[in-house]
Amino acid sequence: MEERTLTPVPAEPQATPATPADAAAPEQDRWADLAPGALTQDPQALLAAWMAGRAMPRRTLVRRLIGGIALTALLAEFIGSLRVILDQEPVFPLAFVWPVVFYLLFMAVLKDFPLLFLLRRALRRLQDGTLYPDRLHLVTSDGEEDLPLTDLIMVQRFKGWTVLIWGSWKHPQIVPIPDDACFGKAPFLYARLQELVTDIPFFCSDKPPRRRRHLVAGLLVLYVFLFTEVALATSVMGILSYTLDNPNSNASVDLVWKEKEHTFSSRDAGEFPYPSTGEFQAQWVGDDCCAVTYRATDGSLRVQLLESAPGAAERLPDDPPEGAWTTFFHYDDPVTLRWDADLPGYRLQSPSGELRFRQWEDFDGMGLALCDDDGLPIWTLTARSFPWQDGAGNDITVQGLLLSPVSLSPSTTDALLLCPADSPLFAGEDQAENPAAPRFEDTIDVCVNEDGVFFTWDGGVGCSQVLDAQDCARCGITSEADLGPLVLRWDVASFLTVEDGQVWSYTSFDQGQSWQTDQLLMLGSDTLTDWCYGFAGTGQGYAALNGTDANGAPWVKVFQTLDHGASWERFPTPKAADGVVRPLNGLCFYNAGIAVATAPGDDGSPWPYVFATTDDGSTWVEPDVPFAASGQTGANRLTDLYFSDTGQWLVTFTQAPEGTRELVFETSDLTHAPWTLSALHDIS
């Protein structure tokens, strides 16, 4: 409702002409008489009281102050929305709430809605009243009360109404008196009050109380509100924000994907140099350095190094580093990286041959991306120092390098820790001095020795012991092979054991800092023959256990975890069309509801049974997989389930250990569409 321009009347009454005889009050002991229901039934009464209350000087000042703050905040949201549109920044859901809050606050203060609700309740309680020359006598639903006219704090005159206000500006008591309730013509009551109370403000308007809107302010505020919401909604579309946390430290980096522009960006590195399809994989190659591998729109793989804060990541000793480095923890098959000034470039020598890198990308001293002759990154090279002890027992810091493959596969375990070739580590003082220490052959590896089971994610610089010697003896674990199907990646390590007739799982999602354990099954008199085991993604894993009961009858039980292995629940077991439950030798989940499984074929059949589900295991379907059309002699089990960029499911089967190939089939729907052979891969 819009404020009206009111004409203040001086506190000192001016000379007024004599009241005509026909305007004099016929009853001198009463000035006005409110009939029962006169104020509750007339909507003009509430409107007059509300507009008079809003015109109180102190309420007007406070309303304008709070309204100004709310309007300023809303305008700030408007400016922020413009910035979002121009800079294409990611927007969080809470950003949609603040414009609504500021808009409602502004309108509530502008209209003084709290006062309206208070007046509505007060007028509903009023039954009738009588205005005497010295007081107003009211009869309410709570009883009777008298309000002295000398306690008035303000009088407001409208055409047809005289509004009396008692109390304070915070808690006013407002009573509108209609002219037709007065014993005299229109100016009668207003003139008498001016004569009676001379030290309060009087306001007079020659117009009746009516709803008038703040057209300019209201339309402006509404426009700002709507524009803010539309701008934020537009900005959310096609923009995703990722926070990549390092599981080994408190470091993290922010990554923003802009679908319309097909670009990644970060706060410190800015926009990535190559347009992307949106597919990426993050790998922490240091406490504060993260390598983001992403697929470019031309199908190639690109990499970008990010750091958690400017200058936080460890820097290379030289840029580019010159010298020779070798793998300290790969005694049998060492890998050597050497700078060759004649190329100029790097030579990478491994048991499979030598690679030469004449091109590289530099990331502000954080590291390099070694590129092939086409300029495509193959390896990242970053600084990696670690503490050690020399042969004399002195603490030293080895300034090493970490050589990591550029790959989108989250299961890549081929990162290599390189040490300077002239390091004291190679001066005859190495792990052979302590035969009881765990020996690791890869950067990510597991070791079983006389002291227990150990895992590492940095080539042995640090290791995590999950089972001790007594645990191994109780579980019958004497070597790595006894851990059965083992899941070991950058992001997860997990395995199963059989202890005293119970099947237990051990899982770590923080590179060995903590381990989750849970009992899957109590065997009793049953025997566990084998199992297949794996994780589809963070927190979600699966296990298919095969065994026999006391009578030799086979059984299959499938379990699933959604909480990092802390608890496991039974999952529906696939059955063949003949109703027989067969032992599973392969099981892959894409997410919590989509999975493919295999079971060994019947005697004489070179092909496995294949089962697929897309409804969380409620139904399992046997798709018609054209194995015979592959031209191969057989396949044993499922090894991988993948959803490609082209919208096709890719399912991989292996011939190992008898054969040397993998068969890859593709389909648009695992349960209802036909399957076709996509590729054959040699695995020898």
C-alpha positions as CSV (number, residue, x, y, z in Angstrom):
1,M,0.0,0.0,0.0
2,E,1.4,3.4,-0.9
3,E,2.0,6.2,1.6
4,R,-0.1,9.3,1.3
5,T,1.1,12.9,1.6
6,L,-0.3,14.1,4.9
7,T,-0.7,17.7,6.0
8,P,0.5,18.2,9.6
9,V,-1.5,20.6,11.8
10,P,0.4,22.7,14.3
11,A,0.1,21.6,17.9
12,E,-1.3,25.0,18.9
13,P,-4.8,25.2,17.5
14,Q,-5.5,28.2,15.3
15,A,-8.6,30.4,15.5
16,T,-11.6,28.5,14.3
17,P,-14.9,29.9,13.5
18,A,-17.8,29.3,15.9
19,T,-19.4,26.0,15.5
20,P,-22.8,26.4,13.8
21,A,-25.7,25.5,15.9
22,D,-26.6,22.5,13.9
23,A,-23.1,21.2,14.3
24,A,-23.1,21.3,18.1
25,A,-23.2,18.1,20.0
26,P,-26.8,17.4,21.1
27,E,-25.5,15.5,24.1
28,Q,-22.7,17.4,25.9
29,D,-21.6,14.4,28.1
30,R,-20.8,12.3,25.1
31,W,-18.9,13.0,21.9
32,A,-19.3,9.7,20.0
33,D,-21.0,6.4,20.5
34,L,-19.7,3.2,18.8
35,A,-22.5,0.8,18.0
36,P,-21.8,-2.9,18.6
37,G,-19.8,-4.3,15.7
38,A,-19.3,-0.9,14.1
39,L,-15.6,-1.4,13.7
40,T,-15.4,-5.1,13.1
41,Q,-17.9,-5.1,10.2
42,D,-16.5,-2.1,8.3
43,P,-13.3,-2.9,6.4
44,Q,-12.6,0.9,6.3
45,A,-12.1,0.9,10.0
46,L,-9.1,-1.4,9.8
47,L,-7.8,0.5,6.8
48,A,-8.0,3.8,8.6
49,A,-6.4,2.5,11.7
50,W,-3.6,0.8,9.7
51,M,-2.8,4.0,7.6
52,A,-2.8,6.2,10.7
53,G,-0.4,3.8,12.5
54,R,1.9,3.7,9.5
55,A,2.0,7.6,9.5
56,M,3.4,7.7,13.1
57,P,6.7,9.6,12.7
58,R,8.8,7.0,14.6
59,R,7.3,4.0,12.8
60,T,7.9,5.8,9.5
61,L,11.5,6.4,10.3
62,V,12.2,2.8,11.4
63,R,10.3,1.4,8.4
64,R,12.3,3.5,6.0
65,L,15.6,2.4,7.7
66,I,14.9,-1.3,7.6
67,G,13.3,-1.0,4.2
68,G,16.4,0.7,3.0
69,I,18.6,-2.0,4.3
70,A,16.5,-4.7,2.7
71,L,16.4,-2.9,-0.6
72,T,20.2,-2.4,-0.5
73,A,20.7,-6.1,0.1
74,L,18.3,-6.9,-2.7
75,L,20.2,-4.6,-5.0
76,A,23.5,-6.3,-4.0
77,E,21.9,-9.6,-5.0
78,F,21.0,-7.9,-8.3
79,I,24.6,-6.8,-8.8
80,G,25.8,-10.3,-7.9
81,S,23.5,-11.8,-10.4
82,L,24.9,-9.6,-13.1
83,R,28.4,-10.7,-12.1
84,V,27.2,-14.3,-12.2
85,I,26.0,-13.8,-15.8
86,L,29.2,-12.1,-16.9
87,D,31.7,-14.3,-15.1
88,Q,29.6,-17.6,-15.4
89,E,30.4,-18.5,-11.8
90,P,28.8,-21.6,-10.2
91,V,25.8,-20.9,-7.9
92,F,24.8,-22.9,-4.8
93,P,21.2,-23.6,-4.0
94,L,21.2,-21.2,-1.0
95,A,21.7,-18.3,-3.5
96,F,18.1,-18.8,-4.6
97,V,16.8,-18.2,-1.1
98,W,18.3,-14.9,-0.2
99,P,16.5,-12.8,-2.9
100,V,13.2,-14.2,-1.7
101,V,14.1,-13.3,1.9
102,F,15.2,-9.8,1.0
103,Y,12.1,-9.2,-1.2
104,L,9.7,-10.4,1.5
105,L,11.5,-8.4,4.2
106,F,11.4,-5.3,2.1
107,M,7.7,-5.6,1.3
108,A,6.7,-6.5,4.8
109,V,8.5,-3.4,6.2
110,L,7.3,-1.2,3.4
111,K,3.7,-2.1,4.1
112,D,4.1,-2.5,7.9
113,F,2.3,-5.9,7.8
114,P,3.0,-6.7,11.5
115,L,1.0,-3.6,12.5
116,L,-1.8,-4.7,10.2
117,F,-2.1,-8.1,11.9
118,L,-2.0,-6.5,15.4
119,L,-4.8,-4.1,14.5
120,R,-6.9,-6.8,13.0
121,R,-6.7,-8.8,16.2
122,A,-7.4,-5.8,18.4
123,L,-10.5,-4.6,16.4
124,R,-11.9,-8.1,16.5
125,R,-11.8,-8.0,20.3
126,L,-13.6,-4.6,20.4
127,Q,-17.4,-4.9,21.0
128,D,-18.5,-1.3,21.5
129,G,-17.5,2.0,23.1
130,T,-18.4,5.5,24.1
131,L,-16.2,8.6,23.7
132,Y,-16.6,11.1,26.6
133,P,-15.1,14.6,26.8
134,D,-12.3,13.2,29.0
135,R,-11.9,9.5,28.1
136,L,-12.8,6.7,25.7
137,H,-14.7,3.9,27.4
138,L,-14.2,0.6,25.5
139,V,-15.9,-2.8,26.0
140,T,-13.8,-5.7,24.7
141,S,-14.0,-9.5,24.9
142,D,-11.5,-9.2,27.8
143,G,-13.5,-6.7,29.8
144,E,-13.9,-2.9,30.0
145,E,-11.2,-0.2,30.0
146,D,-11.0,3.6,29.9
147,L,-8.4,5.5,27.8
148,P,-7.9,9.1,29.0
149,L,-7.9,11.6,26.1
150,T,-5.0,13.5,27.8
151,D,-2.8,10.4,27.2
152,L,-3.2,10.6,23.4
153,I,0.1,10.6,21.5
154,M,-1.3,11.4,18.0
155,V,-4.5,12.1,16.1
156,Q,-5.0,11.4,12.4
157,R,-7.9,12.8,10.4
158,F,-9.2,11.2,7.2
159,K,-12.4,12.1,5.3
160,G,-15.1,10.2,7.3
161,W,-12.7,9.1,10.1
162,T,-10.9,10.4,13.1
163,V,-8.2,8.0,14.4
164,L,-7.1,8.2,18.0
165,I,-3.7,6.7,19.0
166,W,-2.5,5.9,22.6
167,G,0.6,4.0,23.9
168,S,3.9,4.2,22.1
169,W,5.2,3.9,18.5
170,K,6.3,0.4,19.3
171,H,3.1,-0.8,20.9
172,P,0.3,1.6,19.8
173,Q,-3.3,1.3,20.7
174,I,-5.3,2.6,17.8
175,V,-9.1,3.3,17.7
176,P,-10.8,4.7,14.5
177,I,-13.9,6.8,15.2
178,P,-16.3,7.1,12.2
179,D,-17.9,10.5,11.6
180,D,-21.4,8.9,11.6
181,A,-20.8,7.8,15.2
182,C,-20.1,11.4,16.4
183,F,-22.7,13.7,17.8
184,G,-22.0,16.5,15.4
185,K,-20.7,17.1,11.8
186,A,-17.4,16.1,10.4
187,P,-15.1,18.7,12.0
188,F,-16.7,18.4,15.5
189,L,-14.5,15.7,17.1
190,Y,-11.2,16.8,15.5
191,A,-11.8,20.4,16.6
192,R,-12.7,19.4,20.2
193,L,-9.5,17.2,20.4
194,Q,-7.3,20.1,19.2
195,E,-8.8,22.2,22.0
196,L,-8.3,19.5,24.6
197,V,-4.8,18.1,23.8
198,T,-2.3,20.7,22.6
199,D,1.1,19.0,22.9
200,I,0.7,16.1,20.4
201,P,0.9,15.9,16.6
202,F,-2.3,16.3,14.6
203,F,-2.4,15.2,10.9
204,C,-5.2,15.8,8.5
205,S,-6.1,14.5,5.1
206,D,-9.1,15.6,3.1
207,K,-9.2,12.2,1.4
208,P,-10.7,9.0,2.7
209,P,-8.4,6.1,3.6
210,R,-7.8,4.0,0.5
211,R,-5.3,1.5,-0.8
212,R,-2.7,3.2,-2.9
213,R,0.3,1.4,-4.2
214,H,3.9,2.3,-4.4
215,L,4.0,1.8,-8.1
216,V,7.6,2.9,-8.8
217,A,9.2,1.2,-5.7
218,G,7.0,-1.9,-6.0
219,L,7.7,-2.5,-9.7
220,L,11.4,-1.8,-9.2
221,V,11.7,-4.3,-6.3
222,L,9.6,-6.9,-8.2
223,Y,11.8,-6.5,-11.3
224,V,15.0,-6.8,-9.2
225,F,13.6,-9.9,-7.4
226,L,12.5,-11.6,-10.6
227,F,15.7,-10.8,-12.5
228,T,17.8,-12.1,-9.6
229,E,16.0,-15.4,-9.6
230,V,16.0,-15.8,-13.3
231,A,19.7,-14.9,-13.5
232,L,20.7,-17.4,-10.8
233,A,18.6,-20.1,-12.4
234,T,20.2,-19.4,-15.8
235,S,23.6,-19.6,-14.2
236,V,23.0,-22.9,-12.6
237,M,22.1,-24.5,-15.9
238,G,25.2,-26.1,-17.5
239,I,27.6,-25.1,-14.7
240,L,28.9,-27.6,-12.2
241,S,31.3,-27.1,-9.3
242,Y,33.5,-29.8,-7.9
243,T,35.5,-29.8,-4.8
244,L,38.4,-32.3,-5.0
245,D,39.6,-33.3,-1.6
246,N,42.9,-35.0,-0.8
247,P,42.2,-38.0,1.4
248,N,45.7,-37.7,2.9
249,S,45.5,-34.1,4.0
250,N,43.2,-31.2,4.4
251,A,44.0,-29.8,1.0
252,S,41.4,-29.4,-1.7
253,V,40.9,-27.7,-5.1
254,D,37.8,-26.3,-6.8
255,L,36.9,-27.3,-10.3
256,V,34.2,-25.6,-12.5
257,W,32.7,-27.2,-15.6
258,K,30.9,-24.9,-18.0
259,E,28.8,-27.0,-20.4
260,K,27.9,-24.3,-22.8
261,E,31.6,-23.3,-23.3
262,H,32.9,-26.9,-23.0
263,T,35.6,-25.7,-20.6
264,F,37.0,-26.5,-17.2
265,S,38.4,-23.8,-15.0
266,S,39.7,-23.3,-11.5
267,R,40.1,-20.2,-9.3
268,D,43.9,-20.1,-9.4
269,A,44.7,-21.7,-12.8
270,G,41.9,-20.0,-14.7
271,E,40.4,-21.6,-17.8
272,F,41.9,-24.8,-19.0
273,P,43.6,-24.4,-22.4
274,Y,41.6,-27.1,-24.3
275,P,37.8,-27.4,-24.7
276,S,36.5,-30.6,-23.1
277,T,33.7,-33.1,-23.2
278,G,33.3,-32.9,-19.4
279,E,34.9,-36.3,-18.6
280,F,37.8,-36.0,-16.1
281,Q,39.8,-37.8,-13.5
282,A,41.6,-36.3,-10.5
283,Q,44.7,-37.7,-9.0
284,W,46.6,-36.2,-6.1
285,V,50.3,-36.4,-6.9
286,G,51.3,-34.5,-3.7
287,D,49.9,-33.1,-0.5
288,D,48.9,-29.9,-2.2
289,C,49.1,-30.8,-5.9
290,C,46.3,-32.4,-8.0
291,A,46.6,-33.6,-11.6
292,V,43.3,-33.3,-13.4
293,T,43.2,-35.4,-16.6
294,Y,40.3,-34.5,-18.9
295,R,39.2,-35.5,-22.4
296,A,39.3,-32.8,-25.0
297,T,36.6,-32.4,-27.6
298,D,39.0,-33.8,-30.3
299,G,39.1,-37.1,-28.2
300,S,42.6,-36.6,-26.9
301,L,43.6,-36.6,-23.2
302,R,44.9,-33.4,-21.6
303,V,46.2,-32.7,-18.1
304,Q,46.3,-29.7,-15.8
305,L,48.1,-29.4,-12.5
306,L,46.3,-27.5,-9.7
307,E,47.4,-26.6,-6.2
308,S,45.3,-26.1,-3.1
309,A,46.6,-22.6,-2.6
310,P,49.0,-20.3,-4.5
311,G,52.6,-21.5,-3.7
312,A,51.4,-24.4,-1.6
313,A,52.5,-27.3,-3.8
314,E,56.1,-28.5,-3.7
315,R,58.2,-27.2,-6.6
316,L,60.6,-29.0,-8.9
317,P,64.3,-28.6,-7.9
318,D,65.0,-27.3,-11.5
319,D,62.6,-26.2,-14.2
320,P,62.9,-28.4,-16.1
321,P,64.8,-30.8,-13.8
322,E,68.1,-32.1,-15.2
323,G,69.8,-35.3,-14.1
324,A,69.0,-38.9,-13.7
325,W,66.4,-40.7,-11.5
326,T,65.6,-44.3,-10.9
327,T,62.9,-46.3,-9.1
328,F,64.1,-47.1,-5.6
329,F,61.4,-49.7,-4.9
330,H,61.7,-51.6,-8.2
331,Y,64.8,-53.7,-7.9
332,D,64.0,-56.4,-10.4
333,D,62.6,-54.1,-13.1
334,P,64.0,-50.6,-12.5
335,V,62.7,-47.6,-14.4
336,T,65.1,-44.8,-15.1
337,L,64.4,-41.2,-16.2
338,R,67.3,-39.2,-17.6
339,W,67.7,-35.7,-19.0
340,D,69.5,-35.7,-22.4
341,A,70.8,-32.3,-23.4
342,D,71.4,-33.6,-26.9
343,L,67.8,-34.3,-27.7
344,P,67.0,-32.0,-25.8
345,G,64.5,-33.9,-23.7
346,Y,63.9,-36.9,-21.4
347,R,64.7,-40.6,-21.9
348,L,62.5,-43.0,-20.0
349,Q,64.1,-46.4,-19.8
350,S,62.0,-49.4,-18.6
351,P,62.1,-53.2,-19.2
352,S,59.8,-52.8,-22.2
353,G,62.1,-50.3,-23.9
354,E,63.0,-46.7,-24.1
355,L,60.7,-43.7,-24.7
356,R,61.9,-40.2,-25.7
357,F,60.1,-37.0,-24.8
358,R,61.1,-33.9,-26.7
359,Q,58.1,-31.9,-25.7
360,W,56.6,-31.1,-22.3
361,E,54.1,-28.7,-20.7
362,D,55.3,-26.6,-17.7
363,F,52.9,-25.8,-14.8
364,D,54.6,-22.9,-13.0
365,G,57.3,-25.1,-11.5
366,M,54.8,-27.5,-9.9
367,G,55.6,-30.2,-12.5
368,L,55.8,-31.1,-16.1
369,A,53.6,-33.1,-18.5
370,L,55.8,-35.2,-20.7
371,C,54.3,-35.2,-24.2
372,D,54.7,-37.4,-27.3
373,D,55.7,-36.1,-30.7
374,D,52.1,-35.1,-31.3
375,G,52.2,-32.9,-28.2
376,L,49.8,-35.2,-26.2
377,P,50.7,-35.6,-22.5
378,I,51.7,-39.2,-21.5
379,W,53.2,-38.7,-18.0
380,T,53.2,-36.0,-15.3
381,L,56.4,-35.4,-13.4
382,T,56.0,-33.7,-10.0
383,A,58.2,-33.1,-7.0
384,R,57.9,-35.7,-4.2
385,S,60.3,-35.5,-1.3
386,F,60.2,-37.9,1.6
387,P,62.1,-38.6,4.8
388,W,64.6,-41.4,5.1
389,Q,67.6,-42.7,7.0
390,D,71.0,-43.1,5.5
391,G,73.3,-46.0,6.2
392,A,74.6,-44.3,9.3
393,G,71.1,-43.9,10.7
394,N,71.0,-40.2,10.0
395,D,67.7,-38.6,9.1
396,I,67.7,-37.3,5.5
397,T,65.2,-35.9,3.1
398,V,65.2,-37.4,-0.4
399,Q,64.2,-34.9,-3.1
400,G,62.5,-37.4,-5.5
401,L,60.0,-37.2,-8.4
402,L,56.7,-38.8,-8.9
403,L,56.0,-40.1,-12.4
404,S,52.3,-40.6,-13.0
405,P,50.5,-41.7,-16.1
406,V,47.9,-39.4,-17.8
407,S,44.8,-41.6,-17.7
408,L,41.0,-41.4,-17.1
409,S,41.0,-44.8,-15.4
410,P,40.4,-44.4,-11.6
411,S,42.2,-47.8,-11.1
412,T,45.6,-46.7,-12.6
413,T,48.3,-47.9,-10.2
414,D,51.4,-47.2,-12.4
415,A,52.7,-44.1,-10.7
416,L,56.4,-44.4,-10.0
417,L,58.5,-42.9,-7.2
418,L,61.9,-41.8,-8.6
419,C,65.0,-41.0,-6.6
420,P,68.1,-39.2,-7.8
421,A,70.6,-41.8,-9.1
422,D,73.3,-40.4,-6.9
423,S,71.2,-40.6,-3.8
424,P,72.6,-42.2,-0.6
425,L,69.8,-44.7,-0.9
426,F,71.8,-46.5,-3.6
427,A,75.1,-46.5,-1.7
428,G,74.5,-50.1,-0.5
429,E,72.3,-49.1,2.3
430,D,68.7,-50.2,1.4
431,Q,65.8,-52.3,2.6
432,A,67.9,-55.5,2.3
433,E,69.5,-54.5,5.6
434,N,66.1,-55.3,7.3
435,P,64.6,-58.4,5.9
436,A,61.5,-58.1,8.1
437,A,60.5,-54.8,6.6
438,P,57.7,-55.0,4.0
439,R,58.9,-55.1,0.5
440,F,56.9,-53.4,-2.2
441,E,57.2,-53.7,-6.0
442,D,54.8,-51.0,-7.1
443,T,53.8,-47.5,-5.9
444,I,50.4,-48.9,-4.9
445,D,51.0,-52.4,-3.6
446,V,50.3,-55.0,-0.8
447,C,52.9,-57.1,1.1
448,V,52.4,-60.2,3.2
449,N,55.3,-61.2,5.4
450,E,55.9,-62.8,8.8
451,D,54.7,-59.6,10.6
452,G,51.3,-59.3,8.8
453,V,49.6,-57.6,5.9
454,F,50.8,-54.2,4.7
455,F,49.5,-51.7,2.1
456,T,51.3,-48.7,0.6
457,W,50.2,-45.9,-1.8
458,D,53.6,-44.3,-2.2
459,G,56.0,-47.1,-3.0
460,G,56.8,-47.9,0.7
461,V,57.6,-44.4,2.0
462,G,54.7,-45.0,4.3
463,C,52.6,-48.2,4.8
464,S,49.4,-49.3,6.6
465,Q,49.3,-52.5,8.5
466,V,45.8,-54.0,8.6
467,L,46.5,-57.6,9.9
468,D,49.2,-58.7,12.3
469,A,51.0,-62.1,12.5
470,Q,48.3,-63.7,14.7
471,D,45.5,-62.5,12.4
472,C,47.3,-64.0,9.4
473,A,47.8,-67.3,11.2
474,R,44.1,-67.4,12.2
475,C,43.0,-66.7,8.6
476,G,45.6,-68.9,6.9
477,I,47.2,-66.0,5.1
478,T,50.9,-66.7,4.1
479,S,51.2,-64.7,0.9
480,E,49.5,-62.1,-1.2
481,A,47.7,-64.9,-3.2
482,D,45.8,-65.9,0.0
483,L,44.0,-62.5,0.0
484,G,41.9,-63.8,-2.8
485,P,40.3,-61.3,-5.3
486,L,41.9,-58.0,-4.1
487,V,40.7,-54.5,-4.9
488,L,43.6,-52.1,-4.8
489,R,43.4,-48.7,-6.4
490,W,44.3,-45.1,-5.6
491,D,40.8,-44.6,-4.0
492,V,40.1,-48.0,-2.4
493,A,41.7,-51.1,-1.0
494,S,39.6,-54.1,0.0
495,F,39.8,-57.8,0.5
496,L,38.0,-60.7,2.2
497,T,39.2,-63.3,4.8
498,V,37.7,-66.4,6.4
499,E,38.3,-66.4,10.1
500,D,36.9,-69.2,12.4
501,G,34.1,-70.0,10.0
502,Q,33.2,-66.4,9.3
503,V,33.7,-64.3,6.2
504,W,34.9,-60.8,7.0
505,S,35.6,-57.8,4.7
506,Y,38.4,-55.2,5.2
507,T,38.0,-51.9,3.3
508,S,39.9,-48.6,3.3
509,F,38.8,-45.5,1.3
510,D,41.5,-43.1,2.7
511,Q,44.7,-44.9,1.6
512,G,45.0,-47.0,4.8
513,Q,44.5,-44.3,7.4
514,S,41.4,-46.2,8.6
515,W,39.9,-49.6,7.8
516,Q,36.2,-50.6,7.9
517,T,35.5,-54.2,8.9
518,D,32.2,-56.2,8.7
519,Q,31.1,-59.8,8.9
520,L,29.4,-60.9,5.7
521,L,28.5,-64.4,6.4
522,M,28.6,-67.1,9.2
523,L,29.6,-70.3,7.4
524,G,28.9,-72.8,10.1
525,S,29.2,-76.3,8.5
526,D,29.3,-74.8,5.0
527,T,32.4,-74.4,3.0
528,L,33.4,-71.3,1.0
529,T,34.9,-72.4,-2.3
530,D,35.6,-69.0,-4.1
531,W,34.3,-65.5,-4.6
532,C,34.4,-62.5,-6.8
533,Y,34.7,-59.1,-5.3
534,G,35.0,-55.4,-6.3
535,F,33.9,-51.8,-5.9
536,A,31.9,-49.8,-8.5
537,G,32.5,-46.4,-7.0
538,T,33.1,-44.5,-3.8
539,G,31.3,-46.3,-0.9
540,Q,29.7,-49.0,-3.1
541,G,31.0,-52.5,-3.4
542,Y,29.8,-56.0,-4.1
543,A,30.8,-59.6,-3.2
544,A,29.5,-62.9,-4.7
545,L,30.3,-65.8,-2.4
546,N,30.2,-69.4,-3.8
547,G,30.2,-72.5,-1.5
548,T,28.7,-75.8,-0.6
549,D,26.7,-76.9,2.4
550,A,27.4,-79.9,4.6
551,N,25.8,-82.2,2.0
552,G,27.9,-80.9,-0.9
553,A,25.0,-78.9,-2.4
554,P,26.3,-75.7,-4.0
555,W,25.0,-72.2,-3.0
556,V,25.6,-68.6,-4.2
557,K,25.1,-65.5,-2.0
558,V,25.6,-61.9,-3.3
559,F,26.2,-59.0,-0.9
560,Q,26.3,-55.2,-1.4
561,T,27.7,-52.3,0.6
562,L,26.8,-48.6,0.2
563,D,28.8,-47.2,3.1
564,H,32.5,-47.9,2.3
565,G,32.3,-51.5,3.5
566,A,31.1,-50.7,7.1
567,S,28.0,-52.9,6.5
568,W,26.9,-55.4,3.9
569,E,23.4,-56.5,2.9
570,R,22.2,-59.4,0.9
571,F,21.5,-58.7,-2.8
572,P,19.3,-60.7,-5.1
573,T,21.2,-63.6,-6.7
574,P,20.9,-64.1,-10.5
575,K,19.3,-67.3,-11.8
576,A,19.5,-68.9,-15.2
577,A,16.4,-69.5,-17.3
578,D,16.3,-73.1,-16.1
579,G,16.0,-71.9,-12.5
580,V,19.4,-73.1,-11.4
581,V,21.6,-70.9,-9.3
582,R,25.1,-71.2,-10.5
583,P,28.4,-70.1,-8.9
584,L,29.4,-66.6,-10.1
585,N,32.9,-66.0,-11.4
586,G,32.3,-62.4,-12.4
587,L,30.3,-59.5,-11.1
588,C,30.5,-55.8,-12.1
589,F,28.3,-52.9,-10.9
590,Y,28.0,-49.6,-12.8
591,N,26.0,-48.1,-9.9
592,A,23.7,-49.2,-7.2
593,G,21.1,-50.6,-9.6
594,I,22.9,-51.6,-12.8
595,A,25.1,-54.8,-12.9
596,V,26.3,-57.6,-15.1
597,A,27.4,-61.0,-13.8
598,T,28.7,-64.3,-15.3
599,A,28.7,-67.9,-14.2
600,P,30.8,-70.7,-15.7
601,G,29.2,-72.4,-18.7
602,D,27.9,-76.0,-18.5
603,D,30.3,-78.8,-19.2
604,G,31.3,-78.7,-22.9
605,S,30.3,-75.1,-23.3
606,P,33.1,-72.6,-24.0
607,W,30.9,-69.6,-23.1
608,P,29.8,-68.4,-19.7
609,Y,26.2,-67.6,-18.6
610,V,25.6,-63.9,-18.7
611,F,23.1,-62.1,-16.4
612,A,22.2,-58.4,-16.4
613,T,20.0,-56.2,-14.1
614,T,18.9,-52.5,-14.3
615,D,16.5,-52.5,-11.4
616,D,18.7,-53.1,-8.4
617,G,18.6,-56.9,-8.8
618,S,14.8,-57.2,-8.6
619,T,15.0,-59.0,-12.0
620,W,17.9,-60.6,-13.8
621,V,17.8,-61.1,-17.5
622,E,20.0,-63.4,-19.7
623,P,20.9,-61.3,-22.7
624,D,21.7,-63.1,-26.0
625,V,25.5,-62.4,-26.2
626,P,26.8,-63.5,-29.7
627,F,30.0,-65.1,-28.4
628,A,30.2,-67.5,-31.4
629,A,30.2,-64.6,-33.8
630,S,33.5,-63.3,-32.3
631,G,35.5,-66.0,-34.0
632,Q,37.1,-67.0,-30.7
633,T,37.1,-70.4,-29.1
634,G,35.8,-69.4,-25.7
635,A,35.6,-66.9,-22.8
636,N,35.7,-67.5,-19.1
637,R,34.3,-64.6,-17.2
638,L,33.3,-60.9,-17.0
639,T,36.0,-58.4,-16.1
640,D,34.6,-54.9,-16.8
641,L,31.4,-52.9,-17.3
642,Y,31.7,-49.4,-18.8
643,F,29.3,-46.7,-20.2
644,S,31.0,-44.9,-23.1
645,D,30.8,-41.3,-24.3
646,T,28.7,-42.5,-27.3
647,G,25.9,-43.8,-25.0
648,Q,26.8,-47.5,-25.4
649,W,27.4,-50.1,-22.7
650,L,30.8,-51.8,-23.1
651,V,31.1,-55.2,-21.4
652,T,34.4,-57.0,-21.4
653,F,35.0,-60.8,-21.0
654,T,38.4,-62.5,-20.6
655,Q,39.8,-65.8,-21.8
656,A,42.3,-65.9,-19.0
657,P,43.9,-68.0,-17.8
658,E,43.5,-70.4,-20.7
659,G,43.3,-67.8,-23.5
660,T,45.1,-64.5,-24.3
661,R,42.4,-62.2,-25.4
662,E,39.6,-60.0,-24.1
663,L,36.2,-59.8,-25.9
664,V,34.4,-56.5,-25.7
665,F,30.7,-56.3,-26.6
666,E,28.5,-53.2,-26.8
667,T,24.8,-52.6,-26.4
668,S,22.5,-49.6,-25.9
669,D,20.4,-51.5,-23.3
670,L,21.9,-54.3,-21.2
671,T,18.6,-56.1,-20.8
672,H,16.5,-55.5,-23.9
673,A,18.7,-54.4,-26.8
674,P,20.9,-56.7,-29.0
675,W,24.6,-57.1,-28.2
676,T,27.3,-56.8,-30.8
677,L,31.0,-57.5,-30.8
678,S,33.0,-54.2,-30.4
679,A,36.6,-55.1,-30.1
680,L,39.2,-57.9,-29.3
681,H,42.2,-57.1,-27.1
682,D,45.4,-59.1,-26.6
683,I,46.3,-59.6,-22.9
684,S,49.4,-61.7,-23.4
